[in-house]
Amino acid sequence: MAGTEGLDSSASLEFTEDWFSRHMPTWDRILTSLKPRKILEIGSFEGRSACYLIEKCADFADGELSITCVDSWQGGREHQQGGMAEAKMTEVERRFDHNMRFALGRAARPVTFCKLKQNSCAALAGLITAGLSESFDLVYVDGSHEAPDVLSDAVMAFALLRVGGTLIFDDYVWSDQPPDKRDPSRMPKPAIDAFLNVYYRKLIPYEWVPLWQIYVRKIAA
């Protein structure tokens, strides 16, 4: 099923949060042009974005689609008791597994799926060690919101992305603190800005997209 219609049409999909649907029109435009066959997602939660990617990309991918999802399912500071997005992570992971089974079962074409239940630093280092550098067409960074973690994810995501591929960062201006008490180390933006400044000769931004997410294309290794 192409596009975004029908993603939540079945009660068999179980989502309690929707932080992704507002981005779908932008993603539709990028994916239709990019037609990624090999996708890496860092941070999956309940699998909403992964289910969308399977539905969208399996329909037009030239050959078999592959998607790798990395998440520890331990949750960040915001998911702990009293956090702004408090969640029972064992149930979040259960819903992810259920949703992926359903999405894979109804995919338009065969999909190779890999779940890496690990800290992103260890998982991405493992993919690089396994010889997968510059092999992914699309990398979505949506894991930890702590700036050191985001910076580490960004650098390794760049290494895993092929030239011509697209790198997407979620939650660019996210914070779980009041504006007058924000700790930069607990925000993605300082890390994303630092990465983009260092790698600016190797990336081209998508200039027509909303600011909440950052979209860039890799132009050099």
Steps between C-alpha positions, in 0.01 A plus 500: 500500500667820385483831683381557856131420475387195691801478731274490805199350327527166682447439871781246472752784521558616857622857555462715809703796371516683169805722463551409134189547285549876461828430320351260244434753220867602506617139519268402214669755276853396597438126484328515163815658358757301699330158479717353777563127506716484813378695806644548848284636781660607829225512760178313420274517808166340395595474133278767347769640269631151418151381403460807279836432334408140429163601355641783292829355378409135444254616236757670278844377609693364202572161648473367852462754778717476813431684825714490814353636825728588791357564847587394853135528609627638829359844429654841552471739791165619365357145508580438866246542780400865519647581158314694231441179300488242777474148361529138607774397261433126518154571359645741243729223373214250495297739286797554270539125444127461437482793261802386302360151457179648367673751270737239361211262442310747284799651315459525123836330441750294703669691782812400690469620858769516770431602860807601700407532868811687605631838600540691174873555550565126522254414222634753249860410580407138437349583160815690403720213619285260297598688184178693446657845471347708218234237431174659620283718277314662790593544866248640749646625830226503763657338807631666813438872544820549701742712296806271541294201384355690204847610389631144521200370306546770236866426436448125469181546297700708251756219472224247430321719241594470134589803292171623355304366796285701739551559872206617711512631857187514711421742784742775394350757738380253765545562872335365812594806705358854531663753262680681783643182651608299199817294524662479152635154581140376523396628154562360148551844339854579625621158384328524160638850448852387590477205260366712215772762552780243491360306204360794305716435190366145480129570536226693322189595699146465373405867523126473445420288806360598845747571780387237750701238312830549315544334158836485321646315204852355511709625207849380600654233722 
